[in-house]
Every structure is written in C-alpha cells, then in structure tokens.
C-alpha cells in the first residue's frame, strides 16, 4: 500500500459507500439476580417476585419489557428497509431469567419484521445460577441456536470471590445440558482472579475443555470504573503471575484445538461467533433494549445510537413512541480509530477494502498511523490486509491509539 502522507480536510458529506455492511440485531435484557462486583454492563437487580421460578423477575414485568422491545423494533424498521438480518444476539443482564415462551414470542416478532438471520446464528447468554433444563429446551424450540454461558470459574471459592450466584457443580450441569441441546455453545471463563495460581486457572480451563464446547471466551479479570471492585479492589495476582497465567491458558487452549482468532475468543474450526465478527469488522447492528447501542450506515453517513439505561424509563419512552435514545453522527476524522478499534482485535486482521467499503473513505486516510504502526512493528506489512503482529496484540491499546486523531 502507498504510504505517502496526504493532508485532507474531511467533511461528513465526503463519505461514499458502494454497499452497506452486514446487519445484526442486539437485544438487551437488563435484569440480574445479583449485581456482580466486577460488572460494568447495564444490569439491574431483579426484585419484586415471590415466585422462585421467576428468580425475582415478575412475569408481568417480563411481558411489559417484551412489549417495549417490539415497539422499539417497530420504530427502527424504516432505517433498515430491505436489508437482510445477519445475526441476533440476546445479551444482558441475564437473559435466561426470561421465560422461554416470551423469548419465543420475541424472536417470532423479529422474524415477522426482519426475517431469519442469514447465518442462522441466534445467540443467547445464560447464567448457570438460573439454569433449568426445561428453559434451555424452550430456548432451543424458540429458535436460539447458540448459547453463551457465563461460567467464569468452576472453583467455588473463586466464584464466591467474584460474587457469582452459582457454584461449580451448577456450571458443569448447565454446560452439559447446553452442549447436549445446542450445536454451538460458548463458555466464558475468567483468569487472574483474586489469589488465583496458574495451576488453578489451568484447572478451570481443563474442566471447560473436558465438557467440549465449540467456543471459549477467556478473559483476564480487570477492575472497571463504577464497579464494586473499583471501590474496594480485591488482591489480584502479581503482574508476573498474570503473564504466566495468560501464556499457560492460551497454550492449553491451542493444544486442545481451540484457535485464538480474537483477543479473548477461541473456537474450534468453523465455530467462530458470527455476531461478534460483524462487530469487529465494522458491520451494522440495530440495538434494542435498555442501554443498548446501535450503529447504522446510511448512503451519506454513519450514526451511533445509545438507548436510555434505566429499564423503566426505557419502557415508558418506547411505549409512548418517543425517542428514548441519543444519536451521534460519526465524523470522517473519527472513522480511522472507530474502524481500527474493532478490526485490530482480530489476529488474522481484516481486508484493506473493508475500510473503504464500511467507512466510505479511501485508505489514504490511514497513511500516517499505518506508517507509525509498521515502524514500531505493531502491524504486518501485508498487501491488502490490516493485521496486527504478536507484539501489536500484546500492546493493543498502544496500537489502537495511533489511529486516534
């Protein structure tokens, strides 16, 4: 690629798209039985029910929220008329708190308006603490094709330290049930937990491997702002120990046949998460639900949307037909960072043409930061591909920041 520095003045009207990117749908169900001390997602305590099978989330509230989701979706349809749906992801919160009959109704409403995903991938997050065999069976019957289970650890002591509501035995049972029912199953695991040794982290991974999921998400525990752990941080392993744990975990996953294709994502061949790949390759996505985010490409602009975080406020706005979300148009000067923030997470990189197609800008917009990244050996010098080096993945924040202007 040519790296001659060109100075340009950008205007939003300079964006030119030859085609629109794939379109996904994200649905946010915001309630949890308990707020985990490390969690910075938009989740809220489920309270107000005496029925144990509802796990604290009244059926009337579930129905009310479902109606709001459908009203929200109806209002968004004019933005995407004629476009095919690529994937669906139901996240939270704890989506498995919802009754399977309502999930069936929700997905039926989506199908009636947008059709089935082109990939057939419909993912739903689940918590082992809310696991019930009948619900998992109901989710599959509703059309869910991929389950993502937030295990985090199989160690009872580490689960307690993380504030999780389940025990290791429940995590195994939930995973076994999901793997028996679904062709695609992801298990979330955390490492670098309070007082965790490399041997304990590897024992968690070994248990996950023996269960045989098609996908693993392996995260290092980080202390995020506005969480309980940020206020009262636990004692985490030393930096040297964390590095040893990460290296050992990655090596063990690879030896078991799980290919690392993104910073934290590992899959068996042919089982990568298509929904997340659409995020990382700068695809479009509608977002409905409290706190949901969306990104939509139009013929002359790209907009990001953010919905109200409070569930009650969100439901009131959605049912009243109001604009319960903020819209921000991306500036052309923001697009290099917006694109690379996602794309550089992928170990195989992305085609160079994706920047032109999905940002509506020429590759020359990236010349200066690309030159610097190549000079620091943070990216490979491969024609037609933007790909981070191993060093670039290790220092990903530094690499991404080069494209911030």
C-alpha positions, 0 to 999 in steps of 0.5 A, spaced: 500 500 500 502 507 498 504 510 504 505 517 502 502 522 507 496 526 504 493 532 508 485 532 507 480 536 510 474 531 511 467 533 511 461 528 513 458 529 506 465 526 503 463 519 505 461 514 499 459 507 500 458 502 494 454 497 499 452 497 506 455 492 511 452 486 514 446 487 519 445 484 526 440 485 531 442 486 539 437 485 544 438 487 551 435 484 557 437 488 563 435 484 569 440 480 574 439 476 580 445 479 583 449 485 581 456 482 580 462 486 583 466 486 577 460 488 572 460 494 568 454 492 563 447 495 564 444 490 569 439 491 574 437 487 580 431 483 579 426 484 585 419 484 586 417 476 585 415 471 590 415 466 585 422 462 585 421 460 578 421 467 576 428 468 580 425 475 582 423 477 575 415 478 575 412 475 569 408 481 568 414 485 568 417 480 563 411 481 558 411 489 559 419 489 557 417 484 551 412 489 549 417 495 549 422 491 545 417 490 539 415 497 539 422 499 539 423 494 533 417 497 530 420 504 530 427 502 527 424 498 521 424 504 516 432 505 517 433 498 515 428 497 509 430 491 505 436 489 508 437 482 510 438 480 518 445 477 519 445 475 526 441 476 533 444 476 539 440 476 546 445 479 551 444 482 558 443 482 564 441 475 564 437 473 559 435 466 561 431 469 567 426 470 561 421 465 560 422 461 554 415 462 551 416 470 551 423 469 548 419 465 543 414 470 542 420 475 541 424 472 536 417 470 532 416 478 532 423 479 529 422 474 524 415 477 522 419 484 521 426 482 519 426 475 517 431 469 519 438 471 520 442 469 514 447 465 518 442 462 522 446 464 528 441 466 534 445 467 540 443 467 547 447 468 554 445 464 560 447 464 567 448 457 570 445 460 577 438 460 573 439 454 569 433 449 568 433 444 563 426 445 561 428 453 559 434 451 555 429 446 551 424 452 550 430 456 548 432 451 543 424 450 540 424 458 540 429 458 535 436 460 539 441 456 536 447 458 540 448 459 547 453 463 551 454 461 558 457 465 563 461 460 567 467 464 569 470 459 574 468 452 576 472 453 583 467 455 588 471 459 592 473 463 586 466 464 584 464 466 591 470 471 590 467 474 584 460 474 587 457 469 582 450 466 584 452 459 582 457 454 584 461 449 580 457 443 580 451 448 577 456 450 571 458 443 569 450 441 569 448 447 565 454 446 560 452 439 559 445 440 558 447 446 553 452 442 549 447 436 549 441 441 546 445 446 542 450 445 536 454 451 538 455 453 545 460 458 548 463 458 555 466 464 558 471 463 563 475 468 567 483 468 569 487 472 574 482 472 579 483 474 586 489 469 589 488 465 583 495 460 581 496 458 574 495 451 576 488 453 578 486 457 572 489 451 568 484 447 572 478 451 570 480 451 563 481 443 563 474 442 566 471 447 560 475 443 555 473 436 558 465 438 557 467 440 549 464 446 547 465 449 540 467 456 543 471 459 549 471 466 551 477 467 556 478 473 559 483 476 564 479 479 570 480 487 570 477 492 575 472 497 571 470 504 573 463 504 577 464 497 579 464 494 586 471 492 585 473 499 583 471 501 590 474 496 594 479 492 589 480 485 591 488 482 591 489 480 584 495 476 582 502 479 581 503 482 574 508 476 573 503 471 575 498 474 570 503 473 564 504 466 566 497 465 567 495 468 560 501 464 556 499 457 560 491 458 558 492 460 551 497 454 550 492 449 553 487 452 549 491 451 542 493 444 544 486 442 545 484 445 538 481 451 540 484 457 535 485 464 538 482 468 532 480 474 537 483 477 543 479 473 548 475 468 543 477 461 541 473 456 537 474 450 534 474 450 526 468 453 523 465 455 530 467 462 530 461 467 533 458 470 527 455 476 531 461 478 534 465 478 527 460 483 524 462 487 530 469 487 529 469 488 522 465 494 522 458 491 520 451 494 522 447 492 528 440 495 530 440 495 538 434 494 542 433 494 549 435 498 555 442 501 554 443 498 548 447 501 542 446 501 535 450 503 529 447 504 522 450 506 515 446 510 511 448 512 503 451 519 506 453 517 513 454 513 519 450 514 526 451 511 533 445 510 537 445 509 545 438 507 548 436 510 555 439 505 561 434 505 566 429 499 564 423 503 566 424 509 563 426 505 557 419 502 557 415 508 558 419 512 552 418 506 547 411 505 549 409 512 548 413 512 541 418 517 543 425 517 542 428 514 548 435 514 545 441 519 543 444 519 536 451 521 534 453 522 527 460 519 526 465 524 523 470 522 517 476 524 522 473 519 527 472 513 522 480 511 522 480 509 530 472 507 530 474 502 524 481 500 527 478 499 534 474 493 532 478 490 526 485 490 530 482 485 535 482 480 530 489 476 529 488 474 522 486 482 521 481 484 516 481 486 508 484 493 506 477 494 502 473 493 508 475 500 510 473 503 504 467 499 503 464 500 511 467 507 512 466 510 505 473 513 505 479 511 501 485 508 505 489 514 504 486 516 510 490 511 514 497 513 511 500 516 517 498 511 523 499 505 518 506 508 517 507 509 525 504 502 526 509 498 521 515 502 524 514 500 531 512 493 528 505 493 531 502 491 524 504 486 518 506 489 512 501 485 508 498 487 501 491 488 502 490 486 509 490 490 516 493 485 521 496 486 527 503 482 529 504 478 536 507 484 539 501 489 536 496 484 540 500 484 546 500 492 546 493 493 543 491 499 546 498 502 544 496 500 537 489 502 537 491 509 539 495 511 533 489 511 529 486 516 534 486 523 531 
